[in-house]
């Protein structure tokens, strides 16, 4: 037989799903290059990308260029959830609102109609030969607070949430934090020659615990700061409770926190505020900024 000509290969060649690239879909007219035509929605965050005529993706937020949907999706998802291993790019990236894997399937139907589609294994389904598809928990999860947004309209965003230790969920803190005494005195991170590494605010008459609003704000800051550099840059939130009568002694309570993203199967949950272990460094001098504030 004559076979089917596929993706520039010899007559009779059959492309696997993996062999179909954005460049193939562009060449055969299923996609068109354009600004802002690609998008990713992940755990409540949206990413927008431009599709180049050569099949590359330019992330509008930073101008970074990626050679495949998987590379872009993995990068963006790790900004929100550093533990994410892969991005499932073709199922995660949308072209004008429709998932890219649907365009891939359309190409296959048109160019290779006689090739059977692969077996799809989804949540709750099982691969052939396995007794069941529902996967059990991977060990004890430890204490956990669940704050769903489904009823968030009736919940006060100022609701305070107890922080959780990393040990309680059987994890190690994924970064080290050191705070100098000058920063503790001033609690202002100036941008003059310095890199922004976090933000702070005060709870003057309440405990130094993050509210649901603070959790949302911290997730936004984590995404912005981590997206501004190629390496992992943790963003830290600091809450100061200077006049709260529940503080022991006369010292202000200063509580650093970080937010663990919600599980992928429950993207509408709030993140989990994590208690952050900090090393405090005693400065041998006062900076001019501190002196000026104290005058």
C-alpha positions as CSV (number, residue, x, y, z in Angstrom):
1,X,0.0,0.0,0.0
2,X,1.0,3.6,-0.3
3,X,0.8,4.3,3.4
4,X,0.6,7.7,5.0
5,X,3.2,10.5,4.8
6,X,3.8,11.7,8.3
7,X,5.6,14.7,9.6
8,X,8.1,15.0,6.8
9,X,9.2,11.4,7.1
10,X,9.3,8.8,4.3
11,X,6.0,7.5,2.8
12,X,4.6,4.9,5.1
13,X,6.3,6.2,8.2
14,X,4.1,6.4,11.3
15,X,4.7,9.1,13.9
16,X,4.1,8.3,17.6
17,X,2.3,10.8,19.7
18,X,5.7,11.8,21.2
19,X,7.0,12.6,17.7
20,X,4.3,15.2,17.0
21,X,5.7,18.6,18.0
22,X,4.3,22.1,17.9
23,X,6.4,22.6,14.8
24,X,4.5,19.8,13.1
25,X,1.1,21.2,14.1
26,X,2.1,24.7,12.9
27,X,3.4,23.3,9.6
28,X,0.2,21.4,8.9
29,X,-2.1,24.3,9.8
30,X,-3.7,23.1,13.1
31,X,-2.0,25.9,15.0
32,X,-1.0,29.4,14.1
33,X,1.7,31.5,15.8
34,X,0.5,34.4,17.9
35,X,0.9,36.4,21.1
36,X,-0.9,35.1,24.2
37,X,-2.5,32.2,22.5
38,X,-1.0,29.6,25.0
39,X,-2.0,29.3,28.7
40,X,-1.6,27.2,31.7
41,X,-3.9,27.1,34.8
42,X,-2.3,25.4,37.8
43,X,-3.5,25.5,41.4
44,X,-5.3,28.8,40.9
45,X,-2.4,30.5,39.0
46,X,-2.5,31.4,35.3
47,X,0.5,31.6,32.9
48,X,0.4,33.1,29.4
49,X,2.7,32.4,26.6
50,X,3.4,33.4,23.0
51,X,3.7,30.7,20.3
52,X,6.5,31.3,17.8
53,X,6.5,30.3,14.2
54,X,9.4,27.9,14.9
55,X,7.4,26.1,17.6
56,X,9.0,27.8,20.6
57,X,7.1,29.2,23.6
58,X,7.9,32.6,25.1
59,X,6.6,33.0,28.6
60,X,5.2,36.6,28.8
61,X,6.0,37.1,32.5
62,X,9.8,36.8,32.0
63,X,10.5,36.5,28.3
64,X,12.0,33.1,28.9
65,X,11.9,30.8,25.8
66,X,11.0,27.1,26.0
67,X,11.3,24.5,23.2
68,X,8.3,22.4,24.2
69,X,5.0,22.5,26.1
70,X,6.4,20.0,28.7
71,X,9.4,22.2,29.4
72,X,7.3,25.3,29.9
73,X,4.6,23.5,32.0
74,X,7.2,21.8,34.2
75,X,9.0,25.2,34.8
76,X,5.8,27.0,35.7
77,X,4.3,24.3,37.9
78,X,7.6,24.0,39.9
79,X,7.3,27.7,40.7
80,X,4.0,27.1,42.4
81,X,4.9,23.7,43.7
82,X,8.7,23.0,44.0
83,X,8.0,19.3,44.5
84,X,6.4,18.9,41.1
85,X,8.3,16.4,39.0
86,X,6.8,16.9,35.6
87,X,4.4,19.3,33.8
88,X,2.3,16.9,31.6
89,X,2.7,19.7,29.1
90,X,0.4,18.6,26.3
91,X,-2.5,18.0,28.7
92,X,-1.8,21.2,30.7
93,X,-1.1,23.8,28.0
94,X,-4.1,25.3,26.2
95,X,-4.1,26.9,22.7
96,X,-6.9,29.4,22.6
97,X,-8.6,27.7,25.5
98,X,-8.3,24.1,24.2
99,X,-5.8,21.6,25.4
100,X,-2.9,20.9,23.1
101,X,-3.3,17.1,23.3
102,X,-6.7,17.6,21.6
103,X,-4.9,19.2,18.6
104,X,-2.4,16.3,18.6
105,X,-5.3,13.9,18.5
106,X,-6.9,15.8,15.6
107,X,-3.6,15.6,13.7
108,X,-3.5,11.8,14.2
109,X,-7.1,11.4,13.1
110,X,-6.3,13.3,9.9
111,X,-2.9,12.0,9.0
112,X,-2.9,8.5,10.5
113,X,-6.5,7.4,10.7
114,X,-5.7,3.7,10.8
115,X,-3.4,3.9,13.8
116,X,-5.3,2.9,17.0
117,X,-5.1,5.5,19.8
118,X,-3.0,4.6,22.9
119,X,-4.6,3.3,26.1
120,X,-5.3,6.1,28.4
121,X,-4.9,5.5,32.1
122,X,-6.6,8.2,34.2
123,X,-7.4,8.7,37.9
124,X,-9.3,5.7,39.2
125,X,-8.6,3.5,36.2
126,X,-6.1,0.7,36.0
127,X,-3.6,-0.3,33.4
128,X,-4.3,-3.7,31.7
129,X,-3.4,-6.6,34.0
130,X,-3.6,-4.7,37.2
131,X,-6.2,-5.5,39.9
132,X,-7.4,-2.0,40.4
133,X,-6.7,1.6,39.6
134,X,-7.4,3.5,42.8
135,X,-4.1,4.4,44.4
136,X,-4.0,4.5,48.2
137,X,-2.2,7.1,50.3
138,X,1.6,7.0,50.3
139,X,1.9,6.8,54.1
140,X,0.7,8.8,57.0
141,X,0.1,12.5,56.1
142,X,0.2,13.9,59.6
143,X,-1.9,16.8,60.9
144,X,-3.4,19.0,58.2
145,X,-5.8,21.9,57.9
146,X,-8.1,22.0,54.9
147,X,-9.5,25.3,53.9
148,X,-11.6,25.1,50.8
149,X,-12.6,28.0,48.7
150,X,-15.9,26.5,47.8
151,X,-17.5,28.4,50.7
152,X,-14.8,31.1,50.9
153,X,-17.4,33.8,50.1
154,X,-19.0,33.2,53.5
155,X,-15.6,32.8,55.3
156,X,-13.8,35.9,56.7
157,X,-10.5,36.2,54.9
158,X,-9.0,37.5,58.1
159,X,-9.4,34.1,59.7
160,X,-6.1,33.1,61.3
161,X,-4.6,29.7,60.5
162,X,-2.2,27.7,62.7
163,X,1.1,27.1,61.1
164,X,2.3,23.5,60.5
165,X,5.8,22.2,61.0
166,X,7.6,20.4,58.2
167,X,8.3,17.5,60.5
168,X,4.5,17.0,61.1
169,X,4.1,16.1,57.4
170,X,7.3,14.0,57.2
171,X,9.2,16.6,55.1
172,X,12.4,18.6,55.5
173,X,12.3,22.4,55.1
174,X,13.4,22.8,51.5
175,X,15.6,25.9,52.2
176,X,17.7,27.6,54.9
177,X,16.9,31.0,56.3
178,X,19.1,33.4,58.2
179,X,17.9,36.8,59.5
180,X,20.3,39.5,60.8
181,X,19.5,41.6,63.9
182,X,19.5,44.8,61.8
183,X,16.6,43.4,59.7
184,X,14.8,42.4,62.9
185,X,15.2,46.0,64.1
186,X,14.1,47.6,60.9
187,X,11.9,45.0,59.3
188,X,12.1,46.8,56.0
189,X,13.9,45.1,53.0
190,X,15.2,48.0,50.9
191,X,15.8,47.5,47.2
192,X,18.9,49.6,47.0
193,X,21.4,47.1,45.7
194,X,19.6,44.2,47.4
195,X,17.4,41.5,46.1
196,X,13.8,41.2,47.3
197,X,13.5,38.0,49.3
198,X,10.3,38.4,51.2
199,X,7.7,40.7,52.7
200,X,6.3,41.5,56.1
201,X,3.3,43.0,57.8
202,X,2.1,43.4,61.4
203,X,-0.9,42.1,63.4
204,X,-0.8,44.9,66.0
205,X,-3.4,43.4,68.4
206,X,-3.6,39.8,67.4
207,X,-1.3,36.7,67.3
208,X,1.4,36.5,64.6
209,X,-0.4,33.9,62.6
210,X,-1.2,34.1,58.9
211,X,-4.8,34.8,57.8
212,X,-6.4,33.2,54.8
213,X,-5.7,36.5,53.0
214,X,-2.1,36.3,54.0
215,X,-1.9,32.8,52.6
216,X,-3.1,34.0,49.3
217,X,-0.7,36.9,49.2
218,X,2.2,34.7,50.2
219,X,1.4,32.3,47.3
220,X,1.4,35.2,44.9
221,X,4.8,36.5,46.2
222,X,6.3,33.0,46.0
223,X,5.3,32.7,42.4
224,X,6.5,36.2,41.4
225,X,9.9,35.9,43.2
226,X,10.6,32.3,42.0
227,X,9.6,33.3,38.4
228,X,12.1,36.2,38.4
229,X,15.2,34.0,38.3
230,X,16.3,30.6,36.8
231,X,17.1,29.1,40.2
232,X,14.8,28.3,43.1
233,X,14.4,31.5,45.1
234,X,12.2,31.0,48.2
235,X,10.1,33.9,49.3
236,X,9.6,34.4,53.0
237,X,6.6,36.0,54.8
238,X,7.1,37.7,58.2
239,X,4.4,38.6,60.6
240,X,5.1,40.8,63.5
241,X,2.8,41.0,66.5
242,X,4.2,43.9,68.5
243,X,1.4,44.7,70.9
244,X,-0.4,41.5,71.3
245,X,-1.0,40.9,75.0
246,X,-0.6,37.1,74.6
247,X,3.1,37.6,73.8
248,X,5.4,36.4,76.7
249,X,7.4,39.2,78.1
250,X,7.9,42.5,76.3
251,X,9.3,41.1,73.1
252,X,7.4,41.4,69.9
253,X,6.5,38.1,68.3
254,X,8.0,37.8,64.8
255,X,6.9,34.7,62.9
256,X,8.3,33.7,59.5
257,X,6.1,31.5,57.3
258,X,6.0,29.8,53.9
259,X,3.1,28.2,52.1
260,X,2.9,24.7,50.9
261,X,0.7,24.5,47.7
262,X,-2.5,22.6,48.0
263,X,-2.6,19.0,46.5
264,X,-3.2,18.8,42.8
265,X,-6.4,16.8,43.3
266,X,-7.8,19.7,45.5
267,X,-6.7,22.8,43.7
268,X,-9.4,24.9,45.3
269,X,-8.0,24.4,48.8
270,X,-5.9,27.1,50.4
271,X,-2.2,26.4,50.7
272,X,-0.8,25.1,54.1
273,X,1.1,27.8,56.1
274,X,4.4,26.3,57.2
275,X,6.4,27.3,60.3
276,X,9.9,28.2,59.1
277,X,13.1,27.5,61.1
278,X,15.4,30.5,61.1
279,X,19.0,31.1,62.1
280,X,19.3,34.6,63.7
281,X,22.6,36.4,63.2
282,X,23.8,39.1,65.6
283,X,25.2,42.1,63.8
284,X,28.2,43.9,65.3
285,X,26.9,47.3,64.2
286,X,23.8,49.3,63.2
287,X,23.3,50.1,59.5
288,X,22.6,53.7,58.5
289,X,19.0,52.7,57.7
290,X,18.4,51.5,61.2
291,X,20.0,54.5,62.8
292,X,17.9,56.9,60.7
293,X,14.7,55.1,61.6
294,X,15.7,55.3,65.3
295,X,16.5,59.0,65.3
